[in-house]
Amino acid sequence: MRISRLFSKTQKKSPKDEESKNARFLEQAGFISKSAAGIYSFLPLGLRVLNKIENIVREEMNTVGGIEILMPALHPKESWEATGRWASFGALFKTKSNFGGEYALGPTHEEILYQLLKRHISSYRDLPVYIYQIQTKFRDEPRAKSGLLRTKEFRMKDFYSFHTDDKDRDAYYEVIKKAYAKIFQKLGLNAIPTTAGGGTFSELSMEFQVLCEAGEDIIFLCKKCNLAVNKEIVSSKTSKCKNCGGATIEKKAIEVGNIFPLKEHFAKSVNLIFKDAAGKEKLVSAGCYGLGTSRVMGAIAEVMSDDRGLIWQEAVAPASVHLIAVPGGAEVKKSAEKLYDGLIAKGAEVLYDDRDTATAGEKFADADLIGIPLRAVVSEKTLEKNSVELKKRSENKTVLIKINDLNSMLHAS
């Protein structure tokens, strides 16, 4: 990618109407653009990050047997009336067709999925079923704020498992817990498994919380065994861990995932049944496993940044290397162009600052703001040694490396 050809540009100053770090940096660096409160466009760099996050999620969901589908975002009113949530779901966006009929913009997809499965599940031989999607969802959020952390339109991976009994469901619940741990490890996020209330569907659930002052959740974290509990299910402030008796600390956190047993809740509403081996009709038991992919992007921006800008991990960065041609003559430009073309030809992901009108200082500042893991600089000084100057975004030191060695290094990675 050439910066000169990206229609999105960095801004010299962060947006005045944003308080959260992720919103300020992601907008200033040209990753997202706000249309209204809680509504964002993902620009070229931002979409690359979001796609990488979702592909990591997709890979792990496939590994545990998930089958990906795509359900509609537009839901008929009748589906939500069948579960009793048309009137009770407060954040539901509702709309009327010009030709009759009322619809909802999907904030979640149980209403659609259960009706779908009624056409395909009839016997115990049809179970278990593991289905997921990565979908744009909508919630009429009354206080959209904090950039990608609380929005009206957002991306989410929702996974549902369907079983013949609770024992099989609970066993798969443990499989998903391990898969989530792998996902967050790959993303470079320290997401803490946290006991939480299950709300409408069950007594308890498990959230995955990232410690951050911008977070809206409060958790009690044990200093000794690292057990975490959401404050909402604790009747009063506690200083002792129920698991080991160790002291706990109160921390703000961002919820990036949530898993819980749906049990037979929606199966009763829509009569999703199967016949067991003896021919007896039973309700399908289910589990639900959500992960907000756009919120994850916001969480990464919150916790992986400094006063200069973003610091992306290699796995989700929009490119592997940020190549800069320092203004200083035709030879520098020619060498940088040749290096860029060679890296691209070998499959490396490169963001090339080829702007002729920007100063070296402006290019370096933008590189820090954008936050790609590795910066490579071509200048008259580096060319004297047939080298480029390398600097990791997370470090201050620079090193010289031969141009051919850079080609080999990035190609190997």
Secondary structure, 3 states (H helix, E strand, C coil): CEHHHCCCCCCCCCCCCCCCHHHHHHHHCCCEEEEECCEEEECHHHHHHHHHHHHHHHHHHHHCCCEECCCCCEEEHHHHHHCCCCCCCCCCEEEECCCCCEEEECCCCHHHHHHHHHCCCCEHHHCCEEEEEEEEEECCCCCCECHHHECCEEEEEEEEEEECCHHHHHHHHHHHHHHHHHHHHHHCCCEEEEEEECCCCCCEEEEEEEECCCCCEEEEEECCCCCEEEHHHCCCCCCECCCCCCEEEEEEEEEEEEEEEEECHHHHHHCCEEECCCCCEEECEEEEEEECHHHHHHHHHHHCEECCEECCCCCCCCCCEEEEECCCCHHHHHHHHHHHHHHHHCCCCEEEECCCCCCHHHHHHHHHHHCCCEEEEECHHHHCCCEEEEEECCCCCEEEEEHHHHHHHHHHC
